[in-house]
């Protein structure tokens, strides 16, 4: 196994507020890694630091063995990203956003194949605004896959989706997982995390509370479900 | 190899330009305010007073006097409405931020939006020229070459002000408000639609502060064949506005 994402003692402040403190973890190739925590725990900031979007005070990040700031141009040919709460140009159609994203990379997958695989091909000529929440998120995954990435970053991909749409997105991610795609995701849904992730890391106030395989995390707590163990690790009251 | 890569880059640029251009056209406002309205205003003015002398004893017609100002109406629409609102919207939607996690610089997207604004302004101006020449028998007394150079200068300087709005306004809502606050006074008080000469003196003083007023003086001067010496102040002001605008927007621009 070799490391695909290496985060080494990363610290980040906004003004005087410490948002990340001494964060270190490694994601191996082919692994699905979940970054969990309440809103404001530092998940999105951690992703921004990993992608080189924000400068950090301390620490070092390597993606596929390279520094994301220094080798941005070549590195991001191989990385697919879905940013939290991002959206699309007004009036743009599905095939147009695919074409625009494809134009950014040297080597791409045919987006028609991806649209077919994700059952979006019939909506190709529709305005993106008219898609349902689930369809939009599936489109976000399609766009992240266009550059044939080796790593995927998905920030709260399923937040706001209904149960059916959420499960549709899971199916697509599971298929990717089968094909040994490395994925780093954040989520608020423990059922989703159990379904998809190999290992998780729980953040609280910018610090790592606990990290490990899901069964390990549950075993460390007096509870039997991940949701209860999650709350217990965060020091919250577990109510039945 | 270097050539091929350059070719690829151009191809990417044109693919994105094509798609973003389609989006611009699909948003009806740009055509309405950028092309239809300027042409409409010109037709209206021509029907009212087009071929009369600009004022009693003038040796040029009202249309000849107003041509240089009417041609800026389209520049106003793209610079103060189209460009800043689109960019603020793209920032809100994290489209600019997303370009940072691709191999292409988000600067390319900014450049594409500026190019689209220029193209739209030019389409608007060409429409005005065609209508003026073929429907109302307009001809330019001054040098067409000088006029075109002045036109480019005014356009660049107004676009740089549009970039300042895009940089300073942190949200689409604010960009909308600021755009309107800038656009409408520029449109009505700089002489773009209502001739500066018929303003009362106090209003002319207000008008003189607006950067577009200087741009219009310049265009009007060149279209009427006035000597360059008399227009030096306006030329210097236009250059200054362009340099200051570009500097402020480069320093203050936020990607997210």
Interface residues (C-beta under 8 A of the other chain):
Chain A: X51 X52 X53 X72 X73 X74 X76 X77 X79 X81 X83 X85 X86 X87 X88 X89 X90 X91 X92 X96 X99 X100 X101 X103 X104 X105 X106 X147 X153
Chain B: X8 X11 X12 X15 X16 X19 X20 X22 X23 X26 X27 X89 X90 X93 X94 X95 X97 X98 X99 X100 X101 X102 X103 X104
